Amino acid sequence: MKIISAKVLDPTHLELSEPIPAMTGDLIEISIPEDGENERLWKVTARQKFLSAYDSADSIYDNL
């Protein structure tokens, strides 16, 4: 599977960041993340717990 980004032009049209190997009329599946309050809290908590697993000397993770 390959993940690419797309710009929403309107509620029914997307502009892909790169071409996809599909023919006119082919069906594809897309995934739309839901950004509800519970999801936001989960992401914040997960990031905090993830970073707590690393030593402060591991500077590679400073910008996450």
JOZI-V15699 format. One record per residue. RES is the residue in one letter. PSI is psi in degrees with one decimal (999 if undefined). NEAR is the number of other C-alpha atoms within 12 Angstrom. Layout:
# JOZI-V15699
RES & PSI & NEAR
RES & PSI & NEAR
This chain:
# JOZI-V15699
M & 144.2 & 7
K & 137.2 & 10
I & 127.7 & 13
I & 164.5 & 15
S & 160.6 & 16
A & 142.1 & 18
K & 133.0 & 14
V & 118.5 & 13
L & -39.5 & 10
D & 177.7 & 9
P & -13.5 & 8
T & 5.2 & 8
H & 138.1 & 10
L & 150.6 & 16
E & 111.1 & 16
L & 147.8 & 16
S & -15.3 & 12
E & 157.7 & 14
P & 151.8 & 14
I & 152.2 & 18
P & 71.3 & 11
A & 150.1 & 11
M & 156.1 & 9
T & 129.2 & 8
G & -15.7 & 6
D & 148.4 & 9
L & 135.3 & 10
I & 164.0 & 12
E & 140.2 & 10
I & 158.6 & 14
S & 127.9 & 10
I & 114.9 & 9
P & 142.6 & 8
E & 128.2 & 10
D & 56.3 & 11
G & 171.6 & 10
E & -43.2 & 10
N & -40.3 & 11
E & -42.1 & 13
R & -45.6 & 14
L & -39.8 & 13
W & -43.6 & 15
K & -41.9 & 16
V & -47.2 & 15
T & -43.1 & 14
A & -41.1 & 15
R & -42.8 & 18
Q & -44.8 & 16
K & -37.4 & 12
F & -48.4 & 16
L & -28.4 & 20
S & -15.2 & 16
A & -7.7 & 13
Y & 146.9 & 16
D & 148.9 & 12
S & -18.9 & 11
A & -11.1 & 11
D & 72.4 & 13
S & -14.7 & 11
I & -23.6 & 11
Y & 6.0 & 16
D & -33.4 & 15
N & 17.5 & 8
L & 999 & 14
